[in-house]
Each structure stands twice: as structure tokens, then as C-alpha cells.
Amino acid sequence: MRGTGLTKEILIRLYTKLGKSDKEIAEFFDLDRTTIVHNRKKLGIETRKNTGQIGETLVFSKLTQRGFKVQDMNKRDKTYLYDLKVNGHIRIEVKTSKMIESCFNFSLSNKKEAKCIPSEHRIVTPTGRTAKLYRKTCDFIIFVGLAPTKIHYYIVPSSFIEDGKQSICFSVNSKHKYKQFENQWKLIRGEDNAAAN
């Protein structure tokens, strides 16, 4: 990066402190994005977690604090059907959304460009997107809503999600049908107790 004016200190300031993306930094310095990524890694500047990873980390921590034994299935295989395994048998999918204008919008489907293949676990929606059949792939979906001053958790049984549902959007202040599941961690405990009997 000699001659570009982009030092380690500047890269730390732009990427870590100001939250600029590799692409934004590359455009500013008239460089290729991969040059920024390569040099950031070479300089030991860690890649930020994306929104989904933040949600999974938060749920992992919450479950562990509640005494559950939790496995991160993404560490095994990024294509696993669900994100976390609790006490060896409860399958958890985590969906995360940042708050925009007091609403959360959780995506439950993939664009055509993702080229997901239909299977016994995934269908093609009328819009051409693909969606998992969550009732077949997990026991619960935990929706994590990242608001500026509070993190909201909705522990929803997967059977509650209609097949082919592409997204879920609601205002945190409204009486939506998912409100009944807010902070209902006891549902997971109940599933664990039912399996033990």
C-alpha cells in the first residue's frame, strides 16, 4: 500500500472506528476492494461480524447463561440446516434484523441469484426466491431485533412459521402476532424437558 497514503492507523480508523466497508475504503483510495481486504488481514485488522453473526453470538451467549449446552453448527459447516444445537437435540435457527424506523424486517428467503436448490427442506416461492421449510429444519427460530437501546428476542416455534414465508416485518411498538414469543426462553426449556421424559 506504499504510495497510497493508506497506513495501518488510517485503515484502523476507517474500518474499525468509523465502520467503513472495504468497498467504501477502496473507492475513496481508488483501489480494488480485494487490495483492502488483503492488506487489512496482513495488518492483523479483524473482519467485523455481520448482522447475522452478531445475532447468533448474542443467542449463543443467552442460552449458555441459562445453563444450556450450545453448539455452533456454522463452525462445523456453513451450509448446515440450522445455526445452533441445544443440549444435543434442539435445533435453533437465528434471524437478525437491525431496527429501521421502529421496525424489524427479518428475511426468511434467498434471492434467485443465491442459486439455492429446491429439496425436501426448501421450496421455490411464487416470486422465484427459495425458502426453507423451517418446520422441517429446526425446532425454533429466534428472531433477534437490534434496537439502539435494547435487544429484543422472540423465541418462535418453527411450526408457527407458514411454509414459503419470505419475510417477517413488524413494529416493535405494535401488537403483532410474534409479541407473545418475546423473551419466552422457557419454551426451549419445555422442549428439553419433553424430550427427557
GIZIGI-V69005 format. One line per field, one symbol per residue. phi: phi as a letter, one per 40 degrees, with the letter a starting at -180 (. if undefined). Layout:
# GIZIGI-V69005
phi = ???
This chain:
# GIZIGI-V69005
phi = .dgcgccdccccccccccgccdcccccccfbcdcccddcccccgccccccdccccccccdcdccccgccbbcccccaccdcacbbbfgaccbbbbbaccbfgbbbbcbbbcdccfcccacbabccdcgcbbcccccbacbbbcbbccdbabbbbcbdcccccdgccabbaccccccccdcccfcccccccccccccc
